Amino acid sequence: MGAGVSRTVDMSEQEQAEIRLEFARLKQEHADFDAAINAMIATGCDPLQVQRMKKKKLALKDRLSALEDRIIPDIIA
């Protein structure tokens, strides 16, 4: 049973690394949306387009939160 636990930990570490990579990618994408939204507001873009971008940014934030929830328990344990 001990070997199985070790193997699971190895897989978990690999999965955690993949999650961290995805988290970093999404965090950058979230920052890009933020910059784009600010530029749209500054140039007087259509409020409906700004609202759509904000919705997409919020969806990214939700995905980031979900990934973060998967990472944090592994760090504490």
Secondary structure, 3 states (H helix, E strand, C coil): CHHHHHHHHHHHHHHHHHHHHHHHHHHHHHHHHHHHHHHHHHCCCCHHHHHHHHHHHHHHHHHHHHHHHHHHHHHHC
